[in-house]
């Protein structure tokens, strides 16, 4: 077999470097890719700590993955460690493709971190500092030239306990998630055919398979992807000039598309399904009108259900009561204006979400509630609505009086629609999760149509009241009781404020709670003063609007600076473990049944299911009897690893409930509404089958 082109090119590049025999690019400031050795934090004797080699290329330069492709060289490390210490394999993040003059390269064009597990000596002394070093070599390239570089990297590890470096969470999330199901491959006359288990409900955008072994496939040849049920199949062309080979296994990384991460897979010989639906260079080619129609129907039904949420129902009820007093022309105009506000809010949230994902951010539905600043803003908003309901002042669009300045205005209805959508959309419920998961991977226009359907579902009850007179006639007649009803609705909205403050505590501790509460008190004082001046005939908009915007800005940007780490871990079943891919792999390897669920403190349907079906004594006893292992993924704050896992399961948000039976190749996805007997029955059935 001829020497691979990659080896020839690498030899030419490295020849001057080897002949000089000097230190090469030893000084960091001379390197086109700056390398730094970092430890995640302290570790106890005998424990493993993660080290990172942070690689920071200059603009226009790039480094290489473990298999660089047709040309290039990856990072290599020659460690010097304390006696008894041991370094593991290098763990590379998901790479990108770069074709230069017909050569396919697997590269990193932005800063990236290569992680390495290092096990400390068992006899290390607590309180001491261990010096570690590594001689690093890599190739730095532009599209025109390449420069071999090296550096002596120095680092330290403290033996003991202490804080962790927060950057490692993002670096670890950039690694490919390990596929928890077996993949299969077949040798074909043209090359290799690989079948990867992948849920039919999970769309994929612009996939690419980075093979780990060298010399097996033609890296630059087009990769043909197709879908067959719960399999994603890729056909790879054999390397040019290579004789047919029959490897015992094929490993690599399946990149799922921009911002979607990747899957680390190992495939063994086996039958690969034939046929299937071809998909092109992106998920856009897999678009179908049937998929869009089902997603829009699910979003419409999910939007309808959002109307019964405790933070939306009072708003909808008051607007419906106020609408009952108007004539047909006003009712229709307000119904259309309210619907326009709701749909616009959903479209804006959807557009921001799609833009963030296109930019590489690992976010999902309700991403805004993972930001402590947004939670602080919602505290202000819910406080203002509660004060309005209690009669402290009149909020435009939420008046039920006959003569209030805000009563029966189209502008007020539009603003109320925006308000209702913003406070409702953070939750997911039945029908919504699958629809939102599809929307995130459809072409942008089709995805926006799904978000519009969600808004239409949320607006539909009020729209029907506006356009169907019999529905208005069945509403109670206007009267003094409406003011009492409005004051009564202050109770659920006040509970919403309390729930948001609790969420602030869960996300950022007492510092964030105190900041949000102080801002809310200032807002209440401002609104009370404004209402007093308004009743005296004074104009208040000129000073109220700037102050309100200033409070929102402080809540959004300044309050999060007081946020600490989450106050406590999520309560749950005894022995529940926090989610990580490594934990899931380890627990599944034990041969015991696994219940994996994802939740968030801001998700109402999650908390209902936990109260009704999960955090119950009967469930705990059934799980203990059957040996069920429980893993919890808490998505209250942004977690790229959880977002990536949800994406691979075809889910855009929480809740998600998965049941891994012993020995099963894939999990069973449980319904989003659990009954008290759902989990005990599953545990009992698993015990009987075992």
N, C-alpha and C positions, 0 to 999 in steps of 0.2 A: 504494500500500500504506500502511495506517495505521501511524503511528509505534508501534513495539513498546512494550508496557507497561513493559518494563524500562527503556527510555530515558526514559519519562515520569517514572517513580518516581525514577530517578537524578537527573533534572534538578531535581525538587522538593526532594530531599534536599540537593543541592549548591548550590542557589540562595543560601541565606544565607551559605554558605561563600564563594562567589564575590563576593557583594556586600561582605562585610567586607574582602576583599582582604588580610587580615592573615596572619600566619604559621600560623593554624589551630592544630592540636595539635602544636606544634613541640617542646614539652618532653615528653620521654618519659614522665615520671611522670603526665602528664595524659591519656595515651592509654589507651583501653580495650583496645587491642591494642598491646603493646610491640614495637617493631621494632628489630633489631640487625643490623648489617652485619659479617660475619665472612669471613675468608679461610681456606681449607683448610690452607694452609701456604706455604712459600716456593716460588718457581719461577725457572727460569733465563730469561735474555733470549729472547724469541720464543716461549716456551712458554705453555701455557694453564693457568691455575689456576682452581679452582672457588670462587666466592664464594657465600655464603648470606645471605639475608635471613631471619633467624629471627623468626617472628611468634608472640607469646605472648599469647593472648586472656585476659582476665579470666574468671572463672567466669560462665557464662551468656551470654557474647558469642561471636561467630563472625566469621570472615573468609570470602573467596570465592575460588573457582576461576577460571581464565582466562575461562571462559564461566559467569557466575554463575547463569544460569537465568532465571527469570521476573523477578527483581528483584535488585539489588545491583550492586557494582562490584568488580573484582579489584584486586590490587596493581599499581601502575604505577611505573616508575622513570625518572627523567631523570638520566643519568649525567654526571659530570664526571671525566674520566680523563686521565692523562698523555698527552702527544703520542705518537702511534704505538700506543697501547693500544686495544683493541676489546672491547666487551661483546657477548655472544651473546644468544639468546632466553631468556626466563624459563622455567624448568622447574618445573612445579607437581606436588606429590604427588597421589596418588589421592584425590579428594574423597569426601564423603558427601552423601546427599540429606537435605533438610529441607523439609517442607511446612508453610507457615504461611498459614492462611486461604485454602487452595486454590492458593497459589503455590508452585511447586517451585524450591527454591534448591540450588545446588551449593556446599557450605560445608566449613569446617574448624572444629570446635568445641574442638579441643585444639591445643597448640603444634605448629606446622608450619614447615618451611623451604622457601623458594623458592630454587632453585639457579640460578646464572648463570655460564657460562664466560667468563672474562676473559683475553684474550691480551695478554701483556706486550710492550712495545716491543722490537724487535730490538736496539736500541742501549742498552738499560738497563744500568746499571753494576752488576756483581756486588758485593754487600755493601750496596747502597743500599736505602732504604725508599721505596716509592712510595705517595703519598697518593691515595686514591680516595674519591669521595663520590657520593651520589645523592639527589635530591629524590624522596621516596616519598610516594605518595598511596594511600589505601585506604578502604574503608567498613567500619566496625565496627557490628555489629547484635546485638540480642537479638530475641526473638520479638515484642517490642512496639515498640521504637524503633531507629533507625539514626543513627549519628553519623559524618560525614566526618572523616577524620583525615589528617594529613600530618606528615612529619618530615624533617629533613636528616640523612641517615645518613653517618657518617664511618668509614673503614676504612683499613688499610694492607696492603701486600704487600711482603714482603722478597724481594729479588732474590738468588737463590742456592739452597742446599740446606738441608735440615733436616727436622725431624719434622712430621708431619701431624696435624691435629686429628681425633681418633678419632670425634667425633660425626658427621662427614660420611658415614661408612660407613652408618650407620642412616638418615640423611637421604636418601642416594642410593638406598638400598634401598626407601624409601617411594615413589619415583617409579614410574610404570608401566613395566613391561618392554616393550621394543619387540618387536612380533610379527615373527617372522622369515619369515613366509609371507604371500602376498597375500590380502587380503580382497576381497569383492565386494559390490555393492549394486545394487538395482533400485528405480526409482520405481514406486510402485503407486498406484491411485486413492485409497487411504486415507493414503498417506504414503511411507515408505521401508521396504524390507526389506533387511537386512544379513546377510551370511553370513561368519562368522569361522572360519578353520581352528582346530579344537580337537579333540585326540585323543578318540576315543570312550571310551578307558579312563580319562580324567580327568573326574571328576565336578566339578560347579560348584555353589556354594552361594550362593543369593540374588544373581544377577547383576544389573547395571544398566549401561546404556550412556550415558555422558556425551558428548554430541555436541559437537564443537568449534565448528562454525558456528552462528551465531545466526539465528533466524527460520525454520528449516527444519522443526522438529518441535515438537509440543506437549509441553513438558517434564513437565507434571503428569499426562499421560495414561498409563494402564498400559502397560507394555512386555511384549509377548508373546514368550517364548522357547521354542524347540523344538530338539531334537537330531535330526540326520539324518546318521548315520555319523560321519565326522570333521569335521562342521560344527556350529557353534553359530549358530543363526539367530535374529534379533530383528526383530520388526515394530514400527515406530515410527509413531505417528499424526502427520499433517501439522499444522503450527501453525494455530490457529484464525484464520480470516479471511485466511489466506495463499493466494495463487495457486499452483498446481502449479509447481514448479521442477525443473530437470534439472541438478543440479550435476555438475561434472566429476570430483569426488572427494568423499569423506566421511571425515573424520578424527575421532578422539575417543579416549576411554578406556573400555575394558570392565572394570568392577570385578567381581571374581570372588567377592566375598563377604567377610564379616568375617574379617580376619586372612589372607586369601589374596592380597592385592595386586591388581594390575590389569595390563592389556595396552594399550599405545598402538598403535593401528591406523590405517592409511590404506587405504580401500577405493576401488576403481575400478569403473566400470560393468561388469556381467557377470551371467550367469545365476545366480540364487539357487535352491538346491534347494527343491522343493515338499514338502509333507507333513512327516513327522517326528513325534517323540514330544514332546508339550508338556511343559514344566516350569513349575512355579508360581513363587511368590515365593521359594522356596528349593529346595535340592536334595532336601529331604525329599519333595517331590511326585514326584521322579523315582525314588523307592524302588521296588524290585521284589524279590520273593522269589527270583527267579532270580539277580539280582546278589548278594544276600546269601548264597545257597547257594554260589555259585562262590567268593566271598571267604572264606567259612568253610572250604571245602575246601582252598583255597590256604594259608590260615593253619595248618590242621591238618597239611598236608604239610610246610610250613616249620618248624613246631614239632618234628616228628619229626627233621628234618635237624639241628636245633640240638643234638640229643643227642650228635652225634659231634664237637662242638667240643672242643678240648683242655682248656678250663676247666670243661666240664660232664661229659665222659666219665669222669674219675676219680671224681667225686661219684656219678654214676649206677652205676658199677661197684661201688664199695664198698657202696652201699645194697643193690644186688642181691645181693652176696655175703652181707651180713648177713641179708638176708631169707631166704636159702636155708636158714638154720639154724632158722627159726621154724616154728611149727605153722600150720595153715591159717587159724585165726581171727586170729592176730597178723599174718599176711601180708596178709590182706585189709584189716584195720584200718590197717596201715602204708601199704598201697598207696593207700587212700582219703585218708589224712592227707597223704601226700606230694603227691598230685594236687591236694588242696584248697589246699595251700601254693603250688604252681606256678600254678594258675589265679588265685588271689587276687593274687599278685604281678603277673601279666600284666594283670589287671583294674585294679589300682592304677596301673600305668604308663600304661595306656590312658586312664584317667580323667584323670590329670594332663595328658597330652598333649592330649586333647580340650578340657580346660578352658583350657589355655594358648592354644590356637589360637582358641577362642571369645573370649578376651580380647584378640585381635589380635596375639599373638606369632607370629613366623615360625619355627616349629619343626617338626621331622619326627621320624620314628622314630629311636630311639637318641639323642634330644636330650640325655639326661642325660650322655652321654660327651663332649659339647661343653663341659661345665663342668669346669674344672680341679679344683674342689673335689670333685666326684663321682669323678674319676679318683684323687685322693688317698685317698678313702674306699675305693675298690676295691683300691688297693695294700694298705691295712690288712687288708681282708677276705681277699684272696688270700694275704697273708702268714700270717694266722691259720690258713687251711686248710692251707697248706703245712707249717706247724709241727705241726699236728695229724697230718697224714699221716706226718711224720718221727718222731712219737712224743714230741714235746716236752711235749704235754699232751693231754687228751681233750676234744674239742669235742662237746657234746651233739648226737646225731643222726648222727655220723660215726664211731661206734665199731664195730669188727668183733669185739670180744671177747665172750665168752659172759657175763661177769659185770659188765662195766662199767656204771656207773650210768646211762649214756646209751644202753645197748644195747637195741634193740627197743622203744623207747617211741614211742607215737603222737605225743606232743609233739615228740620229736626228728625224726620223719619229716616232720611239718608244717613245722618250721623248716628242714629240709634242702630241702624243696620251694621255700620262699621264697628260699633261698640259690641254688639251682640256676637258678631263673628269673631272678633279678637279674643273675647273671653271664653268662647265656646270651643274653638278649633284645637286647643292643646290636647283635648282628650280624643281617644279612639275608642270605638265600640264595635259591635257586630257589624259586619259588611265593610267597615271602613278600612281595616288594616290591609286586606288584600288589595283593595282598590288603590290605596295610597302607595303600596309597594309597586304596583304596575305603573302608576303615574310617574314614579321617579325614574323609570327606565324606558318609558315610551319616548318617541320624538317630542321635542319641546311643545309644539302646538297641540299634539294629542294629550300630553300630560297636563297642559293648561286647561284643556276641555274637561278633564276629570276633576280638577280643582273647581272649575265653574259649576260642575254638577253637584259637588259638595255644597257650594254656596246656595245653589237653587234648592237643595233639600232642606237646608237650614232656614231659608226664607219662605218655603212653600206654605206653611200654615198661615202666616200673616198675609201672603199674597192671595190665598184663597178667601180669607176673610174680607179682603178688600174688593174682590171681584165677584163673590157669590153672596148676594144680599140675604138669602135664608140663613147663612151662617152667622151674619151679624145680628139677625133678629132673635136667634136663640141665646145670644149673650144677654146678661142682665142689663136692665135699663140703667142709664146714668143717674147718679144721685149722690147725696152726701156720703153714702157708704163707700164710694170709690176712693175718697181721701183716706178713710180708715183702712181700706184694703192696701193702699199704697204704703201706709205706715207699717202694716203687718208684713209686707214684702221686704221691709228693712231687716227683718230677722234672718231670712236665708242669705241675704247679701252680707249681713254682718258676720254670719258664720263663714262666708266665703273669705272675708278679710282675715278672720282667725286662721282659716286653713292656709291662706297665703303666707301669713306670718310664721306658721308652723313649718311650711315649706322653706321659708327663708332661714329658719333655724337649722333645718336639716342640711341645707346647702352651704351655709356660711357661718353657723353658730350665732351666739348672742350679739356679736358685733353687727352683723347684717340686720338682725331683728331690731336692734336699738336704732340703727340708722333709718330703717324703713318706718318704724313707729314714730320717730321724731318728725320725719318728713310728712307723715300722714297728719300729725297734730298741727303742724304749720299749715298744711293745706286746709284742714277744717277751720282753723281760725281765719284764714284768708277768705274762704267761701262764706262764712258767717258774716264777716265784715262787708263783703261785696253785696250780699243779699240785703243787709241793713241799708246800705247806701242806695241800692236799686229801688227799694220801697220808698225812699225819700226823694226819688226822681232824679238821682244823679247817674251819670254814665260811668260804668265801671270797667268796660271792656278794655279801655286803654291801659289800665294797670293790672287787671286780672290776667289777661292773656300772657304778657311777658313773664309775670311771676310764676304762672302755672308752667310755662315752658322751662323756666329756670329750675323749678322743682323736679320736673321730669328729667332734665339733663343731669342734675345732681344724683338722682336715683339711678339713672342708667350708667353713668360713668364714674361717679365718686363712691357710691355706696358699695359696689363690688370690691373696692380696695380693703374694706373691713371684713370681707368674707374669709373665714378660716376654712380648714378642711371640714368635711361633713361631720356633724356633731356626733352621730352614732351610726352604726351599721343598721341596715334594715332589719326589723324584727321578723321572725319567721319561725319555721319548724325547728325543733331542737336538732343541732348537728348540721344545719345547713351551711354550705361552704360558698364563699363568694366566687363568681364566675371568672374563669380564665380558661383558655384553650388547653393549657397544660393540666389544669385540674380536671376538666372534662375527660381528657385522654386517660389520665391516671385512674379515675373512678370507673370509667367504662372497662378498662383493662382488668379490673377486679372481678368482672363477671356478675356484678350485682345490677339490679334494675336502677335506673337513674331518672329522677324527675328534675328537669331543668326548666326554670321559668324566669322571665324577664319582666321587671316591674319598674315603676317610678313613683315617687311620692306625689307628683302632680297628676297622676293618672287615676281618675275616679273609678273607672271600671276595674282597674288593677286592684284597688283597695277593697272594692266590693267583693271581688272574687276571693281575695285573701281572707276577708272576714267570713264569707259564707262557706268557702270550700277548702282553703289551704291551712290557715292558722287555726285549726280546730283539733281538739283532743282526739276525736275519732280518727282523723287523718293521721295524726302523729302515731297513734297506736297501730293502725293498719300498716303504716310505713315501717315501723319498728319490727313488726311481726314478719313482714316480707323482706326485710333487709334493704329497703329502698334508700338510695343515697340522694340527697337533695342539694342542688346547686342553684344559687340565686344570682341573677344579673341585675344590678341596680343601676338604672339609666337616669337617675334623678339629675346627675350632672353629666356633661358630655364625656363619653368614653368611646374612643375610636375602635377599640377591640370589640365592644358590644355592637357598635354600629355595623362593623364589617360582618360579624356573625349574623346579625339580623338580615343583612342584605343577602347573604348566601342562602338564607331560609325563605327568601321572598317576602320578607316583612319590612315595612317602612317605619314601624313604631311598636309600642307595647300596648297591651300585654301580648306575650307569646309563651305558649306552654308546650313543652316537648317531653315525650315519654320514650326512654330508651329501654326496650326489653333486653334481657341478657342475650347476647349473641346476635341481636338484630343488626342488619347492615345499615339501617337508617331509622331515624326516630319517627314516632307517630305524632302528628301535630294535633293537639287537643283543641276543642272549640274555645272561643274567646269568652264564652259565658259558662262557668263551671257550676255544677250543682253540688250539694253537700256529699252526694254519693259518688261523684265522678272519680275522685282519686282513691278512696277506699276500695271501690269496685275494681279499679285497675290493679291495685296492689294485691287484692285477693285472687284475681285471675292469674296474675304473674306467679303467685305462690303456688297455685294449683298446677299451672303448666310446668313449673320447675320440678 
